[in-house]
Amino acid sequence: MFGMADETIANNGSSQDSNSAASAAEQAKRKGLRKYMTLVTKASQEALSDEELAVFNSTLGDNGIGGLDTLLGTKFVHVGPERIQMELAVGPDHLQPWGLANGGVYCSLGETAGSIAGFVACGAKKPVVGVNNNTDFYRSARAGEVIVTTAEPEYLGRTMQLWRIEHTRKADEKLLARTNLRIAVLDKPL
């Protein structure tokens, strides 16, 4: 009889512990999102400093808001009003079976760079969503190389944006791929 009560107490304690952990994780995520929004709002006026970029990168990775970008291992090196630049060190997990960076890596980098650039261009006031991601491939990247992704605007409208995103190899600055990302600006404030 005592064993069953002990087990029930233990399970309730465990449940409370996991609820506390989930609550703490959710609080950290909200805090990280507030930091992120503060930095993106600043970036809509002027480029972030190196110190702010370090906070921006750690906020994405440490608070569970970076999603796929954290999984891929991206690092933002410039976040400003009309340009976003990020880097990715190509590793074994980014390769297709033939040892070349998978084309989906470039598409993902383009989507991220263009989407964040679009959100910054809206003053961090309206959400943006990609509606067309068209990526052309010119050269390959291999494990150990660094892809530099740079997003710059082609067209910034009230409801639609078009971003030209170039992916270059850091070592020789050769163009590896180019993404054209069309973004819809949603008509609802955050």
SVG drawing of the C-alpha trace seen along z (x, -y; Angstrom):
<svg xmlns="http://www.w3.org/2000/svg" viewBox="-4 -54 44 56">
<polyline fill="none" stroke="black" stroke-width="0.4" points="0.0,0.0 2.8,-2.4 4.6,-1.6 1.6,-2.7 1.3,-6.0 5.0,-6.6 4.8,-6.0 1.8,-8.4 3.7,-11.0 6.8,-10.5 4.8,-10.7 3.1,-13.9 6.4,-15.4 7.9,-14.3 4.9,-15.9 5.3,-19.1 9.0,-19.1 8.4,-18.7 5.7,-21.4 8.2,-23.7 10.9,-22.9 8.4,-23.5 7.3,-26.8 10.9,-27.9 11.7,-27.0 8.6,-29.0 9.7,-32.0 13.2,-31.8 11.7,-31.6 9.5,-34.7 12.5,-36.6 14.6,-35.6 11.8,-36.7 11.7,-40.1 15.5,-40.5 15.2,-39.5 12.4,-42.0 14.4,-44.8 17.4,-44.0 15.4,-43.6 13.6,-46.9 17.0,-48.6 18.3,-47.0 15.5,-48.7 17.1,-52.0 20.9,-51.1 23.1,-48.1 23.7,-46.1 27.1,-46.4 29.4,-43.3 28.3,-43.1 24.6,-43.2 25.2,-40.6 26.6,-38.3 23.5,-38.8 21.3,-38.3 23.0,-35.0 23.0,-33.7 19.3,-34.7 18.3,-32.6 20.3,-29.6 19.9,-29.7 16.2,-30.3 14.7,-27.9 13.5,-30.6 16.1,-29.9 14.5,-26.7 16.0,-25.4 18.7,-28.1 20.0,-26.8 19.9,-23.3 21.9,-24.3 24.4,-26.3 24.0,-29.7 25.6,-32.8 24.5,-36.3 27.4,-38.7 25.4,-41.8 21.8,-42.8 20.8,-46.2 18.1,-48.2 18.8,-47.1 21.2,-44.1 21.3,-40.9 24.4,-38.7 24.9,-35.3 27.5,-32.6 27.3,-28.8 30.3,-26.5 29.5,-23.5 29.7,-20.3 29.0,-16.6 25.3,-17.0 24.8,-19.6 26.1,-17.3 24.3,-15.2 25.7,-11.7 28.2,-13.0 30.0,-15.3 28.5,-18.6 26.3,-21.0 22.7,-20.0 20.7,-22.5 18.1,-22.7 20.8,-24.4 21.0,-27.4 17.1,-27.5 16.9,-27.6 19.6,-30.2 17.9,-32.3 14.5,-32.0 16.0,-33.0 18.0,-35.9 15.2,-37.3 12.5,-36.8 14.5,-38.5 15.5,-41.2 11.9,-41.7 10.8,-41.9 13.6,-44.4 12.5,-46.4 8.9,-46.6 10.4,-48.1 9.6,-44.8 6.0,-45.8 4.3,-43.4 5.0,-39.7 6.3,-38.6 6.1,-35.2 7.9,-33.8 5.6,-33.1 8.1,-32.1 11.7,-30.9 13.6,-30.4 17.2,-29.3 19.6,-28.8 22.9,-26.9 26.2,-27.8 29.0,-26.1 29.3,-23.7 30.5,-24.1 32.1,-21.2 32.6,-20.3 34.9,-22.8 34.0,-25.7 31.9,-28.7 28.9,-29.9 28.3,-33.7 24.6,-34.6 23.7,-38.2 20.2,-39.5 19.5,-42.9 16.2,-44.4 15.1,-44.5 11.6,-45.9 10.1,-47.0 6.3,-47.5 3.6,-47.9 2.3,-44.3 5.0,-42.6 8.8,-42.6 11.4,-41.0 14.9,-40.1 18.0,-39.2 20.1,-36.8 23.6,-35.8 25.4,-32.8 29.2,-33.1 32.2,-31.0 34.0,-33.0 37.5,-31.8 37.3,-33.2 34.0,-35.2 32.8,-33.2 29.1,-33.0 27.7,-29.6 24.0,-30.2 21.4,-33.0 17.9,-33.1 15.1,-35.4 12.7,-35.5 9.2,-37.1 7.7,-37.9 4.1,-38.9 3.8,-41.5 0.9,-40.5 -1.6,-43.3 -1.7,-42.7 0.6,-44.3 2.5,-42.2"/>
</svg>
